[in-house]
Amino acid sequence: MMLFKVECERRSNGWYAYAPSVPGTGSLGDTREAAVAETFRKLADKTERRELVNLDVFIAEAPPPGMKPFTGADFLALWERLPHPDPGWADAVEEAVRNQPPISGQSPWDS
């Protein structure tokens, strides 16, 4: 399994993002998001050229220092506090999702 970290830093001419363990992924963009997206494009290109092998992807972003983590229990409490159109709303959403037709052909993630 290959894991890598994407780092970002603000520079005078924009944002710079790169994967320190993968040479050639450095990217400069007007925004942090643009720089990170270009870094991921470079990683995807390297993957397609089979320069990166045994690649499993795990994406996470560390919260800013001092920020309290948001747990599954926190999410459930938030979900229960949110107003829903009616009592059967969540059941109707789950039913609609469950009854979606299968994707024809190969999924983009399988190719």
CNS distance restraints for C-alpha pairs under 8 A (distance, minus, plus):
assign (resid   1 and name CA) (resid  54 and name CA) 5.18 0.50 0.50
assign (resid   1 and name CA) (resid  55 and name CA) 5.72 0.50 0.50
assign (resid   1 and name CA) (resid  56 and name CA) 5.93 0.50 0.50
assign (resid   2 and name CA) (resid  53 and name CA) 7.52 0.50 0.50
assign (resid   2 and name CA) (resid  54 and name CA) 5.96 0.50 0.50
assign (resid   2 and name CA) (resid  55 and name CA) 5.02 0.50 0.50
assign (resid   2 and name CA) (resid  56 and name CA) 6.21 0.50 0.50
assign (resid   3 and name CA) (resid  55 and name CA) 7.26 0.50 0.50
assign (resid   3 and name CA) (resid  56 and name CA) 6.95 0.50 0.50
assign (resid   3 and name CA) (resid  57 and name CA) 7.09 0.50 0.50
assign (resid   3 and name CA) (resid  58 and name CA) 7.52 0.50 0.50
assign (resid   4 and name CA) (resid  19 and name CA) 6.43 0.50 0.50
assign (resid   4 and name CA) (resid  20 and name CA) 7.60 0.50 0.50
assign (resid   4 and name CA) (resid  21 and name CA) 6.23 0.50 0.50
assign (resid   4 and name CA) (resid  22 and name CA) 7.68 0.50 0.50
assign (resid   5 and name CA) (resid  19 and name CA) 5.55 0.50 0.50
assign (resid   5 and name CA) (resid  20 and name CA) 6.92 0.50 0.50
assign (resid   5 and name CA) (resid  21 and name CA) 7.53 0.50 0.50
assign (resid   6 and name CA) (resid  17 and name CA) 6.69 0.50 0.50
assign (resid   6 and name CA) (resid  18 and name CA) 5.45 0.50 0.50
assign (resid   6 and name CA) (resid  19 and name CA) 4.42 0.50 0.50
assign (resid   6 and name CA) (resid  20 and name CA) 7.05 0.50 0.50
assign (resid   6 and name CA) (resid  36 and name CA) 7.66 0.50 0.50
assign (resid   7 and name CA) (resid  17 and name CA) 5.52 0.50 0.50
assign (resid   7 and name CA) (resid  18 and name CA) 5.56 0.50 0.50
assign (resid   7 and name CA) (resid  19 and name CA) 6.26 0.50 0.50
assign (resid   7 and name CA) (resid  20 and name CA) 7.43 0.50 0.50
assign (resid   8 and name CA) (resid  15 and name CA) 6.91 0.50 0.50
assign (resid   8 and name CA) (resid  16 and name CA) 5.58 0.50 0.50
assign (resid   8 and name CA) (resid  17 and name CA) 4.31 0.50 0.50
assign (resid   8 and name CA) (resid  18 and name CA) 6.73 0.50 0.50
assign (resid   8 and name CA) (resid  32 and name CA) 7.15 0.50 0.50
assign (resid   8 and name CA) (resid  36 and name CA) 7.53 0.50 0.50
assign (resid   9 and name CA) (resid  15 and name CA) 5.86 0.50 0.50
assign (resid   9 and name CA) (resid  16 and name CA) 5.37 0.50 0.50
assign (resid   9 and name CA) (resid  17 and name CA) 6.55 0.50 0.50
assign (resid  10 and name CA) (resid  14 and name CA) 6.21 0.50 0.50
assign (resid  10 and name CA) (resid  15 and name CA) 4.67 0.50 0.50
assign (resid  10 and name CA) (resid  16 and name CA) 6.34 0.50 0.50
assign (resid  10 and name CA) (resid  32 and name CA) 7.95 0.50 0.50
assign (resid  11 and name CA) (resid  15 and name CA) 5.61 0.50 0.50
assign (resid  11 and name CA) (resid  16 and name CA) 6.73 0.50 0.50
assign (resid  13 and name CA) (resid  30 and name CA) 7.69 0.50 0.50
assign (resid  14 and name CA) (resid  28 and name CA) 6.53 0.50 0.50
assign (resid  14 and name CA) (resid  29 and name CA) 5.66 0.50 0.50
assign (resid  14 and name CA) (resid  30 and name CA) 4.85 0.50 0.50
assign (resid  14 and name CA) (resid  31 and name CA) 6.51 0.50 0.50
assign (resid  14 and name CA) (resid  32 and name CA) 7.94 0.50 0.50
assign (resid  15 and name CA) (resid  28 and name CA) 5.54 0.50 0.50
assign (resid  15 and name CA) (resid  29 and name CA) 5.26 0.50 0.50
assign (resid  15 and name CA) (resid  30 and name CA) 6.09 0.50 0.50
assign (resid  15 and name CA) (resid  31 and name CA) 5.77 0.50 0.50
assign (resid  15 and name CA) (resid  32 and name CA) 5.25 0.50 0.50
assign (resid  15 and name CA) (resid  35 and name CA) 6.10 0.50 0.50
assign (resid  16 and name CA) (resid  26 and name CA) 6.89 0.50 0.50
assign (resid  16 and name CA) (resid  27 and name CA) 5.55 0.50 0.50
assign (resid  16 and name CA) (resid  28 and name CA) 4.48 0.50 0.50
assign (resid  16 and name CA) (resid  29 and name CA) 6.52 0.50 0.50
assign (resid  16 and name CA) (resid  32 and name CA) 7.32 0.50 0.50
assign (resid  16 and name CA) (resid  35 and name CA) 5.89 0.50 0.50
assign (resid  16 and name CA) (resid  36 and name CA) 7.93 0.50 0.50
assign (resid  17 and name CA) (resid  25 and name CA) 7.91 0.50 0.50
assign (resid  17 and name CA) (resid  26 and name CA) 5.71 0.50 0.50
assign (resid  17 and name CA) (resid  27 and name CA) 5.30 0.50 0.50
assign (resid  17 and name CA) (resid  28 and name CA) 6.54 0.50 0.50
assign (resid  17 and name CA) (resid  32 and name CA) 7.52 0.50 0.50
assign (resid  17 and name CA) (resid  35 and name CA) 5.37 0.50 0.50
assign (resid  17 and name CA) (resid  36 and name CA) 5.44 0.50 0.50
assign (resid  17 and name CA) (resid  39 and name CA) 6.38 0.50 0.50
assign (resid  18 and name CA) (resid  25 and name CA) 5.21 0.50 0.50
assign (resid  18 and name CA) (resid  26 and name CA) 4.24 0.50 0.50
assign (resid  18 and name CA) (resid  27 and name CA) 6.22 0.50 0.50
assign (resid  18 and name CA) (resid  36 and name CA) 7.45 0.50 0.50
assign (resid  18 and name CA) (resid  39 and name CA) 5.93 0.50 0.50
assign (resid  19 and name CA) (resid  23 and name CA) 7.44 0.50 0.50
assign (resid  19 and name CA) (resid  25 and name CA) 5.99 0.50 0.50
assign (resid  19 and name CA) (resid  26 and name CA) 7.06 0.50 0.50
assign (resid  19 and name CA) (resid  39 and name CA) 7.45 0.50 0.50
assign (resid  24 and name CA) (resid  42 and name CA) 7.72 0.50 0.50
assign (resid  25 and name CA) (resid  39 and name CA) 5.33 0.50 0.50
assign (resid  25 and name CA) (resid  40 and name CA) 7.97 0.50 0.50
assign (resid  25 and name CA) (resid  42 and name CA) 5.67 0.50 0.50
assign (resid  25 and name CA) (resid  43 and name CA) 6.65 0.50 0.50
assign (resid  26 and name CA) (resid  39 and name CA) 6.27 0.50 0.50
assign (resid  27 and name CA) (resid  35 and name CA) 5.34 0.50 0.50
assign (resid  27 and name CA) (resid  36 and name CA) 7.31 0.50 0.50
assign (resid  27 and name CA) (resid  38 and name CA) 6.01 0.50 0.50
assign (resid  27 and name CA) (resid  39 and name CA) 5.61 0.50 0.50
assign (resid  28 and name CA) (resid  34 and name CA) 7.90 0.50 0.50
assign (resid  28 and name CA) (resid  35 and name CA) 5.16 0.50 0.50
assign (resid  29 and name CA) (resid  33 and name CA) 7.84 0.50 0.50
assign (resid  29 and name CA) (resid  34 and name CA) 5.19 0.50 0.50
assign (resid  29 and name CA) (resid  35 and name CA) 4.34 0.50 0.50
assign (resid  29 and name CA) (resid  38 and name CA) 7.99 0.50 0.50
assign (resid  30 and name CA) (resid  34 and name CA) 6.57 0.50 0.50
assign (resid  30 and name CA) (resid  35 and name CA) 7.28 0.50 0.50
assign (resid  31 and name CA) (resid  35 and name CA) 6.37 0.50 0.50
assign (resid  32 and name CA) (resid  36 and name CA) 6.20 0.50 0.50
assign (resid  33 and name CA) (resid  37 and name CA) 6.00 0.50 0.50
assign (resid  34 and name CA) (resid  38 and name CA) 6.24 0.50 0.50
assign (resid  35 and name CA) (resid  39 and name CA) 6.29 0.50 0.50
assign (resid  36 and name CA) (resid  40 and name CA) 6.26 0.50 0.50
assign (resid  37 and name CA) (resid  41 and name CA) 6.23 0.50 0.50
assign (resid  38 and name CA) (resid  42 and name CA) 6.26 0.50 0.50
assign (resid  39 and name CA) (resid  43 and name CA) 6.26 0.50 0.50
assign (resid  40 and name CA) (resid  44 and name CA) 6.05 0.50 0.50
assign (resid  41 and name CA) (resid  45 and name CA) 6.17 0.50 0.50
assign (resid  42 and name CA) (resid  46 and name CA) 6.23 0.50 0.50
assign (resid  43 and name CA) (resid  47 and name CA) 6.15 0.50 0.50
assign (resid  44 and name CA) (resid  48 and name CA) 6.16 0.50 0.50
assign (resid  45 and name CA) (resid  49 and name CA) 6.24 0.50 0.50
assign (resid  46 and name CA) (resid  50 and name CA) 6.18 0.50 0.50
assign (resid  46 and name CA) (resid  51 and name CA) 5.13 0.50 0.50
assign (resid  46 and name CA) (resid  52 and name CA) 6.12 0.50 0.50
assign (resid  47 and name CA) (resid  51 and name CA) 5.73 0.50 0.50
assign (resid  47 and name CA) (resid  52 and name CA) 5.04 0.50 0.50
assign (resid  47 and name CA) (resid  53 and name CA) 7.24 0.50 0.50
assign (resid  63 and name CA) (resid  67 and name CA) 6.14 0.50 0.50
assign (resid  63 and name CA) (resid  69 and name CA) 7.50 0.50 0.50
assign (resid  70 and name CA) (resid  74 and name CA) 5.90 0.50 0.50
assign (resid  70 and name CA) (resid  75 and name CA) 7.17 0.50 0.50
assign (resid  71 and name CA) (resid  75 and name CA) 6.38 0.50 0.50
assign (resid  72 and name CA) (resid  76 and name CA) 6.22 0.50 0.50
assign (resid  73 and name CA) (resid  77 and name CA) 6.17 0.50 0.50
assign (resid  74 and name CA) (resid  78 and name CA) 6.18 0.50 0.50
assign (resid  75 and name CA) (resid  79 and name CA) 6.06 0.50 0.50
assign (resid  76 and name CA) (resid  80 and name CA) 6.18 0.50 0.50
assign (resid  77 and name CA) (resid  81 and name CA) 6.33 0.50 0.50
assign (resid  78 and name CA) (resid  82 and name CA) 6.27 0.50 0.50
assign (resid  84 and name CA) (resid  89 and name CA) 6.51 0.50 0.50
assign (resid  84 and name CA) (resid  90 and name CA) 7.85 0.50 0.50
assign (resid  85 and name CA) (resid  89 and name CA) 6.22 0.50 0.50
assign (resid  88 and name CA) (resid  92 and name CA) 6.11 0.50 0.50
assign (resid  89 and name CA) (resid  93 and name CA) 6.31 0.50 0.50
assign (resid  90 and name CA) (resid  94 and name CA) 6.21 0.50 0.50
assign (resid  91 and name CA) (resid  95 and name CA) 6.09 0.50 0.50
assign (resid  92 and name CA) (resid  96 and name CA) 6.12 0.50 0.50
assign (resid  93 and name CA) (resid  97 and name CA) 6.23 0.50 0.50
assign (resid  94 and name CA) (resid  98 and name CA) 6.03 0.50 0.50
assign (resid  95 and name CA) (resid  99 and name CA) 6.17 0.50 0.50
assign (resid  96 and name CA) (resid 100 and name CA) 6.47 0.50 0.50
assign (resid 103 and name CA) (resid 107 and name CA) 7.05 0.50 0.50
assign (resid 106 and name CA) (resid 110 and name CA) 6.39 0.50 0.50
assign (resid 106 and name CA) (resid 111 and name CA) 7.08 0.50 0.50
assign (resid 107 and name CA) (resid 111 and name CA) 6.90 0.50 0.50
